[in-house]
Structure formats: structure tokens, C-alpha cells
Amino acid sequence: MIDQARTKDEDFMTETDSEQTWYDPDATTFGDRLAGAREASGMTQTQLARRLGVKEKTIEKWENDLS
């Protein structure tokens, strides 16, 4: 039988993150998570803004927890 018990960190990991997660779910803000995910995917703030249909300044504010 497969052990289906998972740690909370495993929910946030991808196959490439098998050794460690890129953020601590207990100690990070939305901005930290957004910036970490963006950087992990190799995107710039401009690229992410275009993909989401928002202004680059919006991404900057989100990552700095200003809005």
C-alpha cells in the first residue's frame, strides 16, 4: 500500500524541487511567493505582467506587499 501521508511542503513542490522548496509556506508573504514563483519560472516582471494582463507596476507592488 502506498503511504499517502504528505508534509505540507510537499504540496508546494514540483518535480524539479524534490530536494527543497523555494519558499517556506509558514513564513512568507504573498509577495515573496509571487516573486519566487516568477523567478523559478525564469520570467521577468514585465513578462508576468503581460501574461496576467496587468501593469508591470502592479507586479512590483504585489511582490513588495504594497497592494
C-alpha positions in Angstrom: 0.0 0.0 0.0 1.3 3.5 -0.9 1.8 5.8 2.0 -0.3 8.9 1.2 0.9 11.0 4.2 2.4 14.2 2.9 4.1 17.0 4.6 2.7 20.5 4.0 5.8 21.4 2.0 5.2 18.6 -0.5 2.0 20.3 -1.7 4.2 23.2 -2.9 6.9 21.2 -4.6 7.4 20.3 -8.2 9.4 17.5 -9.7 12.4 19.9 -10.1 12.1 21.0 -6.4 12.3 17.5 -5.0 15.2 18.4 -2.7 13.9 21.6 -1.3 11.0 24.1 -1.7 11.6 27.6 -3.0 9.7 29.2 -0.1 8.6 28.4 3.5 4.8 28.3 3.5 4.7 29.4 7.1 7.0 32.4 6.9 6.4 34.1 3.6 4.1 36.7 2.2 2.1 36.6 -1.0 4.8 38.9 -2.5 7.6 36.5 -1.5 5.7 33.6 -3.1 4.9 35.5 -6.3 8.5 36.7 -6.7 9.8 33.2 -6.0 7.4 31.6 -8.4 8.2 34.2 -11.1 11.9 33.7 -10.7 11.7 29.9 -10.6 9.9 30.0 -13.9 12.5 32.3 -15.4 10.1 35.2 -16.1 10.7 38.9 -15.7 8.2 41.2 -14.0 7.3 42.6 -17.5 6.7 39.1 -18.9 4.5 38.1 -15.9 2.5 41.4 -16.2 1.8 40.8 -19.8 0.8 37.2 -19.2 -1.6 38.3 -16.4 -2.9 41.4 -18.3 -1.8 43.8 -15.6 0.7 46.7 -15.4 4.3 46.0 -14.5 3.9 48.4 -11.6 1.2 46.1 -10.3 3.5 43.1 -10.2 6.2 45.3 -8.5 3.7 46.4 -5.8 2.4 42.8 -5.3 6.0 41.5 -4.9 6.8 44.3 -2.4 3.5 43.6 -0.5 2.3 47.2 -1.2 -1.1 46.3 -2.6 
